[in-house]
């Protein structure tokens, strides 16, 4: 019942209400990845047209929120993937492959639970879910493509996808050039593993968020910094759960994300 109540709260956010418009649909090819139980996890991928000889381009991995779960392979195009196509200034300045998987209905990107205060937190005993394993299998495949710069693989996610972003940073700390988790939370116990990957992180959360409390982000930022890690943190005063509107908008953190680059090749070991 508690999980249902949280899901209803997430799905009540107006900006999650409809699928992507036709021009966005047309910009993303469709695909699926098989997982252990025999089912398929759908994804969409945008490959921009670039000038011949321009060299490899970055890969952006986007994890959607709970309101975009399902099997239509469309709802996950809202927010970052939508803005990437319709607000073309980002794609023009930073040509990149954009990968957006869709988490199945009733599933979650990462293991989450209610704590003693009836708040959603990351499960410290959680392992990487089959959904995130599918994401990483595709990321590893794409990283081997000479057209993609494997030292510029970026990760961002909102709400449920913010939790998933922290989870990927824990289990695959040496893959991403930068990460932008938004209005999520993670396993503070994993801070040491995350810091070992030396991934620059910029976290965003609204201080008036009543769906995922800002304390979830504060806990992660504090834990990362206590281990000597690099993490920026923007706390938006008076902003509720839709802090992604600022993060992905003009003056947000997208430009910062694209300025980051790994100095070593990504390593895909992990669980």
C-alpha positions in Angstrom: 0.0 0.0 0.0 2.8 2.4 0.8 4.6 1.7 -2.5 1.3 2.3 -4.3 0.8 5.6 -2.5 4.3 6.7 -3.6 3.7 5.6 -7.2 0.4 7.6 -7.3 2.2 10.7 -6.0 4.9 10.3 -8.7 2.3 9.8 -11.5 0.3 12.8 -10.4 3.0 15.2 -11.5 1.4 16.9 -14.6 4.6 16.9 -16.7 4.5 13.1 -16.8 1.1 12.9 -18.4 1.6 12.1 -22.1 3.9 10.4 -24.6 6.4 12.1 -26.8 5.3 14.3 -29.8 5.7 12.9 -33.3 8.9 14.9 -34.1 10.6 13.4 -31.0 9.4 9.9 -31.8 10.9 10.2 -35.3 14.3 11.2 -33.9 14.8 8.0 -31.8 15.2 4.5 -33.2 13.7 1.6 -31.3 15.4 -1.5 -29.8 15.2 -4.1 -27.0 17.6 -6.0 -24.8 16.9 -9.5 -23.5 17.1 -10.0 -19.8 17.5 -13.2 -17.7 13.7 -13.9 -17.2 13.2 -14.1 -20.9 11.5 -10.7 -21.2 12.8 -7.7 -23.1 13.6 -4.2 -21.9 12.8 -1.6 -24.6 15.0 1.4 -25.4 15.1 4.3 -27.8 18.3 5.7 -29.3 19.1 9.0 -31.1 22.1 9.1 -33.4 22.7 12.6 -34.8 24.0 13.2 -38.3 27.6 14.5 -38.0 30.0 15.6 -40.6 32.3 13.0 -42.0 35.7 13.0 -40.3 34.4 14.9 -37.2 35.5 12.2 -34.9 33.7 10.2 -32.1 30.9 11.8 -30.2 29.6 11.4 -26.6 26.9 9.0 -25.3 24.3 10.3 -22.9 22.4 7.6 -20.8 19.1 8.9 -19.5 17.0 7.1 -16.8 13.3 8.2 -16.6 11.1 8.5 -13.5 8.3 6.1 -12.3 5.6 7.8 -14.3 7.2 6.8 -17.6 7.4 3.1 -16.9 5.6 0.6 -19.2 6.1 -1.2 -22.5 5.1 1.4 -25.1 8.8 2.4 -25.7 7.7 6.0 -25.9 6.9 7.5 -22.5 10.6 7.5 -21.6 11.3 10.2 -24.3 9.8 12.9 -22.1 12.0 15.4 -20.4 15.7 15.1 -21.4 15.2 13.2 -24.7 12.3 15.5 -25.7 14.2 18.7 -24.9 17.3 17.3 -26.7 15.4 17.2 -30.0 12.9 20.1 -29.7 15.3 22.5 -28.1 18.0 21.9 -30.7 20.6 24.2 -29.4 21.9 21.5 -27.1 22.3 18.9 -29.8 23.9 21.5 -32.1 26.5 22.5 -29.6 27.0 19.0 -28.3 26.2 16.3 -30.9 25.7 13.1 -28.9 24.1 9.7 -29.0 21.2 9.7 -26.5 20.1 6.4 -25.0 16.8 6.1 -23.1 15.6 2.7 -21.8 12.1 2.1 -20.4 11.7 0.4 -17.1 8.8 -2.2 -17.1 5.6 -1.3 -15.2 5.7 -2.3 -11.5 9.5 -2.6 -11.7 12.1 -0.1 -10.5 15.6 0.9 -11.7 17.1 0.2 -8.3 16.2 -1.5 -5.1 14.2 1.0 -2.9 12.3 0.6 0.3 10.5 2.5 3.0 12.5 3.4 6.1 11.2 3.6 9.7 10.0 7.2 9.0 7.9 6.1 6.0 10.4 7.7 3.6 11.7 6.3 0.3 15.4 5.4 0.5 17.8 3.2 -1.5 18.1 -0.3 -0.2 21.7 -0.7 1.2 21.6 -4.5 0.5 20.3 -4.0 -3.1 22.0 -5.5 -6.1 21.9 -4.2 -9.7 18.4 -4.9 -11.1 17.9 -6.8 -14.4 16.7 -3.5 -15.9 20.0 -1.7 -15.1 21.9 -4.7 -16.2 20.2 -4.4 -19.6 21.2 -0.7 -19.7 24.8 -1.4 -19.0 24.9 -4.2 -21.5 23.9 -1.8 -24.2 26.2 0.9 -22.9 29.1 -1.5 -23.1 28.1 -2.4 -26.6 27.9 1.2 -27.7 31.2 2.1 -26.0 33.0 -0.4 -28.4 31.6 1.6 -31.4 34.4 3.7 -32.9 31.9 6.5 -33.6 31.3 6.9 -29.8 33.9 8.6 -27.5 34.1 6.0 -24.7 35.7 8.6 -22.4 32.6 10.9 -22.7 29.8 8.6 -21.5 27.4 10.7 -19.4 24.7 9.6 -17.0 21.6 11.4 -15.9 18.3 10.4 -14.4 15.3 12.0 -12.6 13.3 10.8 -9.6 13.3 7.0 -9.8 16.0 7.5 -12.4 18.0 9.6 -9.9 18.0 6.6 -7.6 19.1 4.4 -10.6 21.9 6.9 -11.5 23.4 6.6 -8.0 23.0 2.8 -8.3 25.0 2.6 -11.5 27.7 4.9 -10.1 28.0 2.3 -7.2 28.1 -0.8 -9.4 30.0 0.6 -12.4 32.1 3.4 -10.9 34.7 3.6 -13.7 32.5 4.0 -16.7 31.0 7.5 -16.7 32.7 10.8 -17.5 30.1 12.7 -15.5 26.8 12.1 -13.8 23.8 14.3 -13.0 21.3 12.6 -10.6 18.1 14.7 -10.1 15.6 14.5 -7.2 16.6 11.0 -6.3 18.7 9.3 -3.6 21.2 6.5 -3.1 23.0 4.2 -0.8 25.2 6.4 1.3 27.1 3.2 2.4 28.3 2.9 -1.2 30.0 6.3 -1.2 33.5 4.9 -1.0 32.9 2.7 -4.1 31.4 5.7 -6.0 34.4 7.9 -5.1 36.8 5.3 -6.3 35.5 5.7 -9.8 36.5 9.4 -9.8 33.4 10.4 -11.7 32.5 14.1 -11.3 28.9 14.3 -10.1 26.4 17.2 -10.0 23.3 16.6 -7.9 20.1 18.6 -8.2 17.0 18.6 -5.9 14.2 21.0 -5.0 14.1 21.8 -1.3 10.2 21.7 -1.4 10.1 18.2 -3.0 7.4 16.2 -1.1 7.7 13.1 -3.3 11.4 12.3 -2.8 12.6 14.4 0.1 15.7 16.6 -0.4 17.3 14.8 2.6 17.9 11.8 0.3 20.2 14.0 -1.9 21.8 15.7 1.1 22.7 12.3 2.6 24.4 11.2 -0.6 26.3 14.5 -1.1 27.5 14.4 2.5 28.7 10.8 2.2 30.5 11.4 -1.1 32.3 14.5 0.3 33.2 12.7 3.5 35.1 10.2 1.3 36.9 13.0 -0.6 34.7 12.7 -3.7 33.9 15.5 -6.2 30.2 16.4 -6.1 28.4 19.6 -6.9 25.0 20.1 -5.3 22.3 22.6 -6.4 19.3 22.8 -4.0 16.5 24.9 -5.7 14.6 27.0 -3.1 10.8 26.5 -3.2 11.0 24.0 -6.1 9.0 20.7 -5.7 9.6 17.4 -7.5 10.2 18.8 -11.0 13.7 20.1 -10.4 14.7 18.5 -13.7 13.1 21.5 -15.5 15.9 23.7 -14.2 18.6 21.1 -14.5 17.9 20.4 -18.2 17.1 24.0 -19.1 19.2 27.1 -20.0 21.6 27.8 -17.1 21.3 24.3 -15.8 24.0 21.6 -15.6 24.0 20.1 -19.1 26.9 22.4 -20.2 28.9 21.3 -17.2 28.2 17.7 -17.9 29.5 17.9 -21.5 32.7 19.7 -20.3 33.8 16.6 -18.4 36.0 13.8 -19.8 37.5 10.6 -18.3 41.3 10.5 -18.4 41.2 6.7 -18.5 39.3 4.2 -20.5 36.0 3.0 -19.0 36.0 -0.3 -17.1 32.8 -2.4 -17.2 33.6 -4.8 -14.4 30.9 -4.9 -11.7 27.7 -6.5 -10.8 
